[in-house]
Amino acid sequence: MKRLGTVITLVVGLAAGGGLFAANNALTVAPKPAAASENQVAAPAPSPTAEPPAAPAVTQPPARAQAQEKVTVTWGGSVRGGAASLAIAVKDGVAVGYLCDGNKIEAWFQGTAVDERLTLAGAKGKITGSFDDKRAKGTVTAGRDTFTFDLGTVRKPSGLYRATAQVRNAKVNGGWIVVEGRQVGILEVDGVVRPAPVLDLATGTVIVDGEQVTPTPLG
């Protein structure tokens, strides 16, 4: 009887152990796949390729104004409507004009000869007109008198001359118009006007009251 009890006890123990093993397996939960670490920073999604910056608009410089046509020339001859001569000497567009009758009438003018237009003015009047590569045409006003002119080009020694000097303590101012050997001029000595002495074209000098004066060719 003792042996039979021992066998029964063993069977009961095995049965109890099997039940515990089955229960233990039933309670065991299969582990879930590891989730990404909460501390792991997700890589940012690649940004779309940035468009290259647009090239700045290029502002075209304004068209350069056409350069003014400046000339270097001397015109000379007689005016119409009066017994006077006129010379206009131009250097790089800067013009000097002189009207003279060789006796009493004279007037100096300054201005420009640009883009075929003459514009000169002085204390006694003005010159306006036009020119081309051969001639200058227009009107000259001196005091109450207005003359028209049509002047051809002249070349040295023809041209326009002017003198400013001191002769024996007297102030001397003079002007000469020379066209093809013919001369017209007026000399002013201490405010007294008189016909100008002949200009020596070979030496470019003139004698005033016994002293030699060298006028300046203009233009």
C-alpha positions in Angstrom: 0.0 0.0 0.0 2.8 2.4 0.7 4.3 1.9 -2.8 1.0 2.6 -4.4 0.7 5.8 -2.5 4.1 6.8 -3.6 3.1 6.2 -7.3 0.0 8.2 -7.0 1.8 11.1 -5.4 4.3 11.1 -8.3 1.6 11.1 -10.9 -0.2 14.0 -9.2 3.1 16.0 -9.0 3.8 15.4 -12.7 0.3 16.5 -13.6 0.6 19.6 -11.5 3.9 20.4 -13.1 2.6 20.0 -16.6 -0.3 22.3 -15.8 2.0 25.0 -14.5 4.2 24.7 -17.6 1.3 25.1 -19.9 0.0 28.0 -17.9 3.4 29.6 -17.9 3.6 29.3 -21.7 0.2 30.7 -22.1 1.1 33.8 -20.1 4.3 34.4 -22.0 3.7 37.2 -24.7 5.9 37.2 -27.7 8.1 40.3 -27.8 7.1 43.0 -30.2 9.6 44.2 -32.8 11.8 47.0 -31.4 10.4 50.4 -32.2 12.6 53.2 -33.3 14.2 55.0 -30.4 12.2 58.0 -29.3 15.5 59.9 -29.0 16.5 59.2 -32.5 16.0 62.3 -34.7 14.4 61.5 -38.0 16.5 62.7 -40.9 14.9 65.7 -42.6 13.3 65.0 -45.9 15.4 66.3 -48.8 14.4 69.7 -49.9 13.5 70.2 -53.5 16.5 71.5 -55.6 16.6 75.3 -55.2 16.3 77.3 -58.4 19.4 79.4 -59.1 18.9 83.1 -58.5 17.7 85.0 -61.5 20.4 87.1 -63.1 19.9 90.7 -62.4 18.3 92.7 -65.2 21.0 94.6 -67.2 20.1 98.2 -67.8 21.4 99.3 -71.1 23.2 102.6 -71.0 21.4 105.4 -72.8 22.5 106.0 -76.3 25.4 108.5 -76.3 24.4 111.8 -77.8 26.0 112.4 -81.1 29.1 114.4 -80.7 28.9 118.0 -81.8 30.7 118.9 -84.9 33.4 121.4 -84.0 35.4 123.1 -86.7 38.6 125.0 -87.1 38.4 127.5 -90.0 38.4 131.2 -90.9 36.0 132.9 -93.2 36.4 136.4 -94.5 35.1 138.9 -97.0 32.8 141.9 -97.5 29.3 142.2 -96.2 26.3 143.0 -98.4 24.5 146.3 -97.9 27.5 148.2 -96.6 31.2 149.1 -97.2 32.5 146.9 -94.4 34.4 143.6 -94.1 33.7 140.7 -91.8 36.0 137.9 -90.6 35.0 134.9 -88.4 37.9 132.8 -87.0 37.0 129.5 -85.4 39.2 127.1 -83.4 37.6 123.8 -82.2 34.1 125.4 -82.4 35.0 128.6 -80.5 34.4 131.6 -82.7 35.6 135.2 -82.8 34.1 137.7 -85.3 35.2 141.2 -86.3 33.3 143.7 -88.4 35.2 146.7 -89.7 34.9 149.4 -92.3 38.5 150.7 -91.9 37.3 154.1 -90.7 34.7 154.3 -87.9 32.6 151.1 -87.7 34.1 148.2 -85.9 32.6 145.5 -83.6 34.0 142.3 -82.0 31.9 139.2 -81.3 32.4 135.9 -79.5 30.5 132.6 -79.6 30.4 129.3 -81.3 30.4 127.6 -84.7 29.0 124.1 -84.0 26.8 121.7 -86.0 26.7 124.1 -88.9 25.3 126.9 -86.8 26.9 130.3 -86.1 26.0 132.0 -82.8 28.1 135.0 -81.7 27.4 138.1 -79.7 29.2 141.3 -78.5 28.7 144.6 -76.8 27.6 146.2 -80.1 25.6 143.4 -81.7 25.5 139.8 -82.8 26.1 137.3 -85.6 23.8 134.5 -86.6 24.0 132.1 -89.5 25.0 128.8 -90.9 28.0 127.2 -92.5 29.2 124.2 -94.4 32.6 123.0 -95.5 33.0 125.9 -98.0 31.1 129.0 -96.9 29.4 130.8 -94.0 26.2 132.8 -94.5 24.0 134.9 -92.2 23.4 138.3 -90.7 25.6 140.6 -88.6 24.2 143.5 -86.5 26.4 146.3 -85.2 24.5 149.1 -83.5 21.6 150.1 -85.7 23.1 148.5 -88.8 22.4 145.0 -90.0 24.2 143.4 -92.9 24.0 140.0 -94.6 27.1 138.1 -95.5 28.3 135.2 -97.6 31.9 134.5 -96.8 34.4 132.0 -98.2 37.2 130.3 -96.3 40.6 132.0 -96.2 44.0 130.6 -95.4 47.1 132.2 -93.9 48.4 134.8 -94.2 44.9 135.9 -94.9 42.7 135.9 -91.8 41.8 137.8 -88.7 44.4 139.5 -86.5 44.2 141.3 -83.2 46.7 143.4 -81.2 46.7 144.6 -77.6 49.8 146.4 -76.4 51.3 149.4 -74.6 53.0 151.9 -76.8 54.7 154.9 -75.1 52.4 154.5 -72.1 49.4 154.5 -74.4 47.0 151.5 -74.5 46.7 150.2 -78.1 43.9 147.9 -79.4 43.7 147.0 -83.1 42.1 144.6 -85.5 42.9 143.6 -89.1 40.9 141.6 -91.7 43.1 140.3 -94.4 41.6 138.6 -97.5 43.8 137.8 -100.4 46.2 140.6 -99.7 43.6 143.2 -99.1 43.5 144.7 -95.6 40.9 146.5 -93.5 41.5 147.5 -89.9 41.0 150.0 -87.1 43.5 151.0 -84.4 42.4 152.5 -81.1 45.1 154.4 -79.1 44.0 155.6 -75.7 40.4 155.6 -76.9 41.1 157.5 -80.1 40.0 155.6 -83.2 42.0 155.8 -86.5 42.6 153.6 -89.5 45.1 150.8 -88.7 48.6 150.9 -90.2 49.4 148.2 -92.8 50.2 144.8 -91.3 53.5 143.4 -92.7 52.4 139.9 -93.6 55.9 138.6 -94.1 56.9 139.4 -90.5 53.5 139.5 -88.9 54.2 142.9 -87.3 53.0 146.5 -87.6 54.5 149.8 -86.6 52.5 151.9 -84.2 53.8 155.4 -83.4 57.4 154.3 -84.2 57.3 151.1 -82.2 56.8 147.5 -83.5 53.8 145.6 -82.4 53.1 142.0 -83.2 49.3 141.2 -83.6 48.0 137.7 -82.8 46.5 135.7 -85.6 43.1 134.3 -84.5 41.7 131.0 -85.4 
